[in-house]
Amino acid sequence: MHGKLLKVLFTAVVVLALAFPFLLALEKVSDSDTFWHLKTGEWILSHGSIPRTDPFSATAYGKPWLDWEWLFQAAIYTVYTRGGFNALVVVKAAIVFLTGLVLFLACRRNGAGSPLAALVVMATFVAARERLEVRPDVLVLLFAAITIGLLEAARRGRPLWLWGLPLVQVLWINTHTSFPLGIALAGIYGLVHGIEFFLRKDWRCVLLIAGTLLLTCTACLMNPFGIE
């Protein structure tokens, strides 16, 4: 009887933990940055190109502009045209939910019990609440969580998952300027486990890690501005 009660309690905690980020993110659009992101997204889709100079500012009009967040801007404007601000909020909450799920699964695979993993997820999003706006920042959390998840999968004996890192990096560099974080995470993993595999003379894994790191760095060039 007590065992069933505990199981029900643990299940309720997990469900609450996974629902918590989604509910936390269901706040109306209030950040002023969202509006210029939307306007830029409208410009991108209407012109079929990415602005190279500032088309909006009265003081910097015509000056060179590297619009790092173009992919995010085009995406949210597309969502906005389909369902307005309510659709933006729901999609943002879904992204936050997915991030929480990836984090929860990562904790479980590293030996944390469901209640502890649930508490980690809830604490993480309480700390990150100020960043849960319709801004590129909300995708940074997801990209970081996926990158760590791929690295952890490789560490647990599925090295081919590393090939997902370049794809994440391409999305990241076209969404937010924090993309070097993805390279840093992969680099730390590569250094630690590369040395480990080198000492064991596991050359296949050494070459796989080196090749993946090279591709991940090269993927950063896959943006409209190239090396800039």
C-alpha positions as CSV (number, residue, x, y, z in Angstrom):
1,M,0.0,0.0,0.0
2,H,2.8,2.4,1.0
3,G,4.7,1.4,-2.1
4,K,1.8,2.3,-4.4
5,L,1.3,5.6,-2.6
6,L,4.9,6.5,-3.0
7,K,4.8,5.6,-6.7
8,V,1.8,7.8,-7.2
9,L,3.5,10.6,-5.3
10,F,6.7,10.3,-7.3
11,T,4.7,10.3,-10.6
12,A,2.8,13.4,-9.5
13,V,6.1,15.2,-8.7
14,V,7.5,14.3,-12.1
15,V,4.3,15.5,-13.9
16,L,4.4,18.7,-11.9
17,A,8.1,19.3,-12.6
18,L,7.5,18.9,-16.4
19,A,4.4,21.0,-16.4
20,F,6.0,23.7,-14.2
21,P,8.3,25.2,-17.0
22,F,5.4,25.2,-19.5
23,L,3.1,27.0,-17.0
24,L,5.9,29.4,-15.9
25,A,6.4,30.4,-19.5
26,L,2.7,31.2,-20.2
27,E,3.1,34.9,-19.6
28,K,2.0,37.5,-22.0
29,V,4.5,39.3,-24.2
30,S,6.0,42.1,-22.2
31,D,9.6,42.4,-23.3
32,S,10.1,45.4,-25.7
33,D,12.8,43.5,-27.6
34,T,10.2,41.1,-28.9
35,F,8.7,43.9,-31.0
36,W,11.8,44.8,-33.0
37,H,12.5,41.1,-33.4
38,L,9.1,40.8,-35.0
39,K,9.6,43.9,-37.2
40,T,12.9,42.5,-38.4
41,G,11.3,39.2,-39.1
42,E,8.7,41.0,-41.2
43,W,11.4,42.8,-43.1
44,I,13.3,39.5,-43.8
45,L,10.3,37.7,-45.1
46,S,8.9,40.6,-47.1
47,H,12.3,41.3,-48.8
48,G,13.4,37.7,-49.0
49,S,16.8,38.6,-47.6
50,I,18.7,39.4,-44.4
51,P,19.4,43.1,-43.7
52,R,23.1,44.0,-44.0
53,T,22.5,47.6,-42.9
54,D,20.2,49.1,-40.2
55,P,16.9,49.8,-41.9
56,F,15.1,51.1,-38.8
57,S,17.2,53.3,-36.5
58,A,17.0,57.1,-37.0
59,T,20.6,57.5,-35.6
60,A,22.3,54.5,-37.2
61,Y,20.2,54.1,-40.4
62,G,22.3,52.6,-43.2
63,K,25.2,51.5,-41.0
64,P,26.5,48.0,-41.3
65,W,24.5,45.5,-39.2
66,L,25.2,41.8,-38.5
67,D,21.8,40.4,-37.7
68,W,22.8,37.4,-35.7
69,E,19.2,36.5,-34.7
70,W,17.7,36.5,-38.2
71,L,16.5,32.8,-38.0
72,F,14.7,33.4,-34.7
73,Q,13.1,36.6,-36.1
74,A,11.9,35.1,-39.3
75,A,10.5,32.1,-37.3
76,I,8.6,34.2,-34.7
77,Y,7.1,36.5,-37.3
78,T,5.8,33.4,-39.1
79,V,4.2,32.2,-35.9
80,Y,2.8,35.7,-35.2
81,T,1.1,35.9,-38.6
82,R,-0.6,32.5,-37.9
83,G,-1.9,33.2,-34.4
84,G,-0.8,36.5,-33.0
85,F,0.7,37.0,-29.6
86,N,-1.1,34.1,-28.1
87,A,0.6,31.7,-30.6
88,L,3.9,33.2,-29.7
89,V,3.4,32.6,-26.0
90,V,2.2,29.0,-26.6
91,V,5.2,28.2,-28.9
92,K,7.6,29.8,-26.4
93,A,6.1,27.7,-23.6
94,A,6.4,24.5,-25.7
95,I,10.1,25.3,-26.2
96,V,10.6,25.8,-22.5
97,F,8.8,22.5,-21.8
98,L,11.0,20.7,-24.3
99,T,14.1,22.1,-22.6
100,G,12.8,20.9,-19.2
101,L,12.2,17.5,-20.6
102,V,15.7,17.2,-22.0
103,L,17.1,18.4,-18.7
104,F,15.0,15.9,-16.7
105,L,16.1,13.0,-18.9
106,A,19.7,14.0,-18.7
107,C,19.5,14.0,-14.9
108,R,17.8,10.6,-14.8
109,R,20.4,9.1,-17.1
110,N,23.1,10.3,-14.8
111,G,21.7,8.5,-11.9
112,A,19.4,11.0,-10.3
113,G,16.1,9.7,-9.0
114,S,12.9,11.1,-10.5
115,P,12.2,13.4,-7.5
116,L,15.7,14.9,-7.5
117,A,15.6,15.3,-11.3
118,A,12.2,17.0,-11.0
119,L,13.6,19.5,-8.3
120,V,16.6,20.3,-10.6
121,V,14.2,21.1,-13.5
122,M,12.0,23.3,-11.3
123,A,15.0,25.1,-9.7
124,T,16.6,25.7,-13.1
125,F,13.6,27.5,-14.5
126,V,12.9,29.5,-11.4
127,A,16.5,30.8,-11.7
128,A,16.0,31.4,-15.5
129,R,12.5,32.9,-15.3
130,E,13.7,36.4,-16.3
131,R,15.0,34.9,-19.6
132,L,11.8,33.1,-20.5
133,E,10.6,35.8,-22.9
134,V,9.9,35.7,-26.6
135,R,13.6,36.4,-27.3
136,P,16.4,34.3,-28.8
137,D,17.6,33.6,-25.2
138,V,14.8,31.0,-24.7
139,L,16.3,28.9,-27.5
140,V,19.8,29.2,-26.0
141,L,18.6,27.1,-23.0
142,L,17.3,24.5,-25.4
143,F,20.4,24.4,-27.6
144,A,22.7,24.0,-24.5
145,A,20.5,21.2,-23.1
146,I,20.5,19.3,-26.4
147,T,24.2,19.7,-26.7
148,I,24.8,18.3,-23.3
149,G,22.3,15.5,-24.0
150,L,24.2,14.5,-27.2
151,L,27.6,14.6,-25.4
152,E,26.2,12.5,-22.5
153,A,24.8,10.0,-25.0
154,A,28.2,9.7,-26.6
155,R,29.8,9.3,-23.2
156,R,27.5,6.4,-22.4
157,G,28.6,4.4,-25.4
158,R,26.7,5.9,-28.3
159,P,29.4,8.1,-30.0
160,L,27.5,8.5,-33.3
161,W,25.2,10.9,-31.4
162,L,28.1,13.4,-31.7
163,W,27.2,13.9,-35.3
164,G,24.2,15.9,-34.1
165,L,26.4,18.6,-32.7
166,P,27.2,20.4,-36.0
167,L,23.4,20.7,-36.8
168,V,22.7,22.2,-33.4
169,Q,25.6,24.6,-33.9
170,V,24.2,25.7,-37.3
171,L,20.9,26.6,-35.7
172,W,22.6,28.2,-32.7
173,I,24.9,30.6,-34.7
174,N,21.9,31.8,-36.7
175,T,19.8,32.4,-33.6
176,H,22.0,34.0,-30.9
177,T,25.5,35.3,-30.3
178,S,26.1,32.8,-27.4
179,F,27.0,30.1,-30.0
180,P,30.6,29.8,-28.7
181,L,29.1,28.1,-25.6
182,G,28.2,25.1,-27.8
183,I,31.8,24.9,-29.0
184,A,33.1,25.2,-25.4
185,L,30.9,22.4,-24.2
186,A,31.9,20.1,-27.0
187,G,35.6,21.1,-26.5
188,I,35.5,20.2,-22.8
189,Y,34.0,16.9,-23.6
190,G,36.5,16.3,-26.4
191,L,39.5,17.2,-24.2
192,V,38.5,14.9,-21.3
193,H,37.3,11.9,-23.3
194,G,39.8,12.4,-26.1
195,I,42.6,12.0,-23.6
196,E,40.8,9.0,-22.1
197,F,40.4,7.2,-25.5
198,F,44.0,8.2,-26.4
199,L,45.4,6.5,-23.3
200,R,43.4,3.4,-24.1
201,K,44.6,3.6,-27.8
202,D,41.0,3.7,-29.0
203,W,41.9,5.5,-32.2
204,R,38.4,5.2,-33.7
205,C,36.8,7.2,-30.9
206,V,39.7,9.7,-30.9
207,L,39.3,10.3,-34.6
208,L,35.5,10.5,-34.2
209,I,35.8,13.2,-31.4
210,A,38.4,15.2,-33.4
211,G,36.3,15.0,-36.6
212,T,33.1,16.0,-34.8
213,L,34.8,19.0,-33.1
214,L,36.2,20.1,-36.4
215,L,32.8,19.9,-38.1
216,T,31.2,21.7,-35.1
217,C,33.6,24.6,-35.5
218,T,33.3,24.6,-39.3
219,A,29.5,24.7,-38.9
220,C,29.8,28.1,-37.5
221,L,30.6,29.4,-41.0
222,M,27.2,28.3,-42.1
223,N,25.6,31.7,-41.6
224,P,24.8,34.6,-43.9
225,F,27.9,36.6,-42.8
226,G,30.6,34.0,-43.0
227,I,33.7,34.6,-41.0
228,E,32.4,38.0,-39.9
